[in-house]
C-alpha cells in the first residue's frame, strides 16, 4: 500500500512538472495582452494578425521552446524571444516598449525581394524561406506571403529561426539557455554568451561591432521590460557593441 501511495505521489509530481513546463503557463492570454498592448491597434498594419492562440499553437509545435530549463530559464528565454521580435516588429518606435507586433512585414520591402522580412522575426532571404518551409511543411519559396497572411505559419517561422542553429551561428535557444560554449573564433571576436549574442545572430552584420547604437538599445529595452514583467533577471552581456558579427 505504501509503495502504491509513493508511486502515485511521484506520478502526480511528474504530471505537475510537465504541466509547469508549458509556454502557456508563463505567457497567459493576460500576460500576452500586457506585453503587446498595441498589437491590435487600428493604426498598426498587423492589427488583428498576431493572435495569442496562433502563438501558443506554434510554440507547442517546437519541443523545448520555452520549456527546456527551469522556471527562471524558461521565463528568460521567452522574455528574450519577445524582446527580439518586438523590436523587429515595432516599426521603429523607440524607447516606449509598447509597440511590439505592430508590423508583419518589412516597411520598405527592399531586402531580398520577394523574400523580404516578414513575421515576428522578420524572416529574410530565400535560403531562410526554403529552410523554414522545409521544417514546417510549407512551400514558402513559391508563396512567401504565407508568412504575412497566416499567423500560425508566421509564428512557426519565427520559432523555427529561434530554435535552429545555422553554422557558424548557434541557435538563439541554446544561447539564452547557456547551452553552447564559445569557440576559439568566437572568443577572438568578442562573442560572449548572453542576450547580445542573440542580437548578433539575428542582425549582427548591421548592429554588432559598431559601438553603442539605437537598435541595440531598443532590443535591450524590450528584453529588460519583459524580464521585469516575468520576474526574471537579465543575465550578463546584453549588447553586442564590441562583438564582431558571425
URCOR-V685310 format. One line per field, one symbol per residue. ss: DSSP state (A for helix, B for strand, O for the rest). phi: phi as a letter, one per 20 degrees, with the letter a starting at -180 (. if undefined). burial: b if it has 16 or more other ideal C-beta (glycine too) atoms within 10 Angstrom, else e. A space follows every 10 residues. Layout:
ss: ???
phi: ???
burial: ???
This chain:
ss: OAAAAAAAAA AAAAAAAAAA OOAAAAOOAA AAAAAOOOOO OOOOOOOOOO OAAAAAAAAA OOOOOOOOOO AAAAAAAAAA AAAAAAAAOO OOOOOOOOOO OOOOBOOOOO OOOOOOOBOO OOBOOAAAAA AAAAAAOOOO OOOOOAAAAO AAAAAAAAAA AAAOOBOOBO OAAAAAAOOO OOOAAAAAOO OOOOAAAAAA AAAAAAAOOO OOOAAAAAAA AAAAAAAAAA OOOOOOOOOO OOOOOO
phi: .fffffffff ffffffffff ebgffeefgf fgfffcfdfd ffeegegnee ffffffffgf ecgnfmcedf gfffffffff ffffffffde mnfdmdmcdf meddbgfele elgedffbng elgcnfffff fffffdmcee ffcffgfdcd fffgfffffg ffedfcgeef fggfffemec dgffffffem edfqgfffgf ffbffdddmc mgbffggfff ffgfgfgffe mcfendledc gdefff
burial: eeeeeeeeee eeeeeeeeee bebeebbeee bbeebbebbb eeebebeebb ebebbbebbe ebeebbbbbe eebbbbbbbb bbbbbbbbbb eebeeebbbb bbbbbbeeee ebeebbbbbb bbbbeeebbe bbbebbebeb beebebbbeb bbbbbbbbbb bbbbeeeebb bbbbbbbeeb ebeeebeebb bbbbbbbbbb bbbbeebbbe eeeebbebbb bbbbbbbeeb ebebbebbbb bebebb
